[in-house]
């Protein structure tokens, strides 16, 4: 008894080819990613991450205090005065669809761009 038939190998090859195409297309971006920082539902800052080369520090007026940093196309929560510091642990964001939030400070960072749709994740 054979493990795979000719038809099985063809189906597997088509699935692998489709996965490779989607992976390549996912890496190619149409529009530059933008970081949108909102505090309590209001946008306080928008950054074009492709233009950020040197480190930028953003300190939105929040309680507890948070410090947001951006550099080399990435943005992240650098410091936070909240107890759990989950926002700091969320790491650096750079791809469209990435999101990090500090709930006690009501601050959210979202990466947006033209290639964000329902199939991103």
C-alpha positions in Angstrom: 0.0 0.0 0.0 1.4 3.4 -1.0 1.5 6.3 1.4 0.6 8.9 -1.3 -1.1 8.6 -4.7 -0.4 10.8 -7.6 -3.6 12.9 -6.9 -2.5 13.4 -3.3 0.9 14.8 -4.3 -0.8 17.1 -6.8 -3.2 18.5 -4.2 -0.3 19.0 -1.7 1.8 20.8 -4.4 -1.1 23.1 -5.2 -1.6 23.9 -1.5 2.1 24.6 -0.9 2.2 26.8 -4.0 -0.8 28.8 -2.8 0.7 29.2 0.6 4.0 30.5 -0.9 2.1 33.0 -3.1 0.1 34.3 -0.1 3.3 34.6 2.0 5.1 36.6 -0.7 2.1 38.9 -1.3 1.7 39.4 2.5 5.2 40.7 2.7 4.7 43.1 -0.2 3.0 46.2 1.0 0.9 48.6 -1.0 0.9 51.6 1.3 3.4 52.5 4.0 2.3 51.4 7.5 1.1 54.1 9.7 1.0 54.0 13.5 -2.2 55.6 15.0 -2.0 56.4 18.7 -5.4 56.9 20.4 -6.1 58.0 24.0 -9.6 57.4 25.3 -10.9 56.9 21.7 -9.4 60.1 20.3 -6.4 60.1 17.9 -3.5 62.0 19.4 -0.7 61.1 17.0 -0.2 59.5 13.5 3.2 58.5 12.3 4.3 57.1 8.9 6.6 54.4 10.1 8.5 54.2 6.9 9.8 57.7 7.5 10.9 57.1 11.1 14.6 56.4 11.2 15.8 58.0 14.4 14.2 57.3 17.8 11.1 59.4 18.6 9.6 59.6 22.0 5.9 60.3 22.5 4.4 61.1 25.9 0.6 61.3 25.6 -1.1 62.9 28.6 -2.5 59.9 30.4 -2.9 58.6 33.9 -1.0 56.3 34.5 1.8 57.8 32.4 3.1 55.9 29.3 6.1 56.5 27.1 5.8 55.4 23.5 9.0 55.1 21.3 9.4 54.7 17.5 12.5 53.9 15.5 13.5 52.2 12.3 9.9 51.5 11.2 8.8 50.1 14.6 6.8 51.5 17.4 6.3 50.2 21.0 5.4 51.1 24.6 8.7 51.8 26.1 7.6 52.5 29.7 4.3 52.5 31.6 3.4 53.3 35.2 0.6 50.7 35.3 1.0 47.6 37.5 1.0 44.7 35.0 3.0 46.4 32.2 1.4 44.2 29.6 1.7 47.0 27.0 5.5 47.1 27.4 5.6 43.3 27.1 3.7 43.4 23.9 6.9 44.3 22.0 7.6 46.2 18.9 4.9 46.7 16.3 5.8 47.1 12.6 3.3 45.2 10.4 -0.2 46.3 9.3 -2.8 45.0 11.7 -0.5 45.0 14.8 -2.0 46.4 17.9 -0.9 47.1 21.5 -2.9 48.7 24.3 -2.4 50.0 27.8 -5.9 49.6 29.2 -5.3 51.5 32.5 -4.0 54.5 30.5 -6.7 54.0 27.8 -4.0 54.2 25.1 -3.9 52.1 21.9 -1.3 51.8 19.2 -2.6 50.4 15.9 -0.6 49.9 12.7 -2.8 50.7 9.6 -2.2 50.6 5.9 -3.8 49.7 2.6 -3.1 46.0 3.0 -5.2 45.5 6.2 -8.3 43.5 5.6 -10.2 40.6 7.2 -7.6 38.1 6.0 -4.6 39.6 7.8 -4.8 37.3 10.7 
